[in-house]
Amino acid sequence: MPSHDPTILIETSSETERELFRWSRQRYEDLVSAGLIEEGTRVELLDGYIVYMPVQNPRHSVAGELTREALDRAFDGGFHVRSQRPLALDDFSEPEPDIAVVIGEPRDYVHRHPNGAVLIVEISDTTLTKDRGPKLRAYARSLIPEYWIVNLPDQQLEVYRQPEGETYRVQRVLRPGEALSLLARSNTQVKVADLLP
């Protein structure tokens, strides 16, 4: 049965269509500020819908830590590696990617969330469909130049580059034993094995 609580994504069934109501990023932030989204509730705004984020299992948590450590080593002055923090992408999306590498220092974002990133990484175990679908489209629309999916079920890294419309023109799959040069740090390589638990 569809929920009428406006703070959660409307449930759907095969017999009914989704009730459509798109939250703007401003209205979403107002909900958060007013305490109408319970503290600790793992949600994010994606294309106007408030979407639950699943609880992390141990493998997901470890892959997130490994990825963050690898990117902390790869990026130094002038960049900041953020873990599960909001990005104000557009008027209808404020996702909280597992990892986002943004320009600047943490204090640059005291009064506003970053509105872009040089690299976004999602760790995928149970969320591959969302990460390859609505998240990829949102990141491409926002011209995020490089998007990675650490694909845990297949033990591989999916790399998306050159955003165009709602997709990426360049898509690669790398496996353990391979390495990748970063777009924002072309002289720096990251080993796929360093990202996987």
Phi, psi and omega in degrees: 000132182299143176274146177251012174284114186289357182267002178231160177296136180293129179288153180231159171225172182293337182274340185236152174272156178297135172289129187262121170208117182260125176276136170282160178298322180296315180294324177297313179296327175296320177300315180297312181299325181279357180076017181280346169256118186304134180302135181091350177289127183270095178225163174212159179263123183225112179055037177090357180248139177272116191243134175291143172255129183295154175294140183283135170274170184303320181297319178298315180299316181294316179298323177297316178295317180297318180294317179298316179299317180297319181284329173299322178290325186281327184249128176238215186323134177097350179229155179227127179266116182254142179241119177051052177238150184294148170238127179272080189289312180204192184291345184233007181223126172222072181286165175236080183296156179302317178219137172222130175259117184243160178282138175105197183243163181307318183291347175294344187242032178292324186254355180200152174282152174300148178253012177192181180202156175274339179205134172237139178233130171248135175267122186242123166235302178257002188243021184302319182298314179293319183290329177273346184254259186300324180291314179302316180297318180296318181291321179295314179302326181272008176061036172291118190291334184217128181228129179243145168241117173277101187272099184288319180301322182261001179050057181210167177246124175262128184242128180238129181220162179063073179298141178209112183066240180249024179214185177238135181289328182250125179225129181226154173239126179241148183242167177307141185101343177257162178226163185222133173279137180283142176296316184279349178219073190298340179269007182240131178249149175241131178276133179302319181300332180290344183264343188259138178291000000 
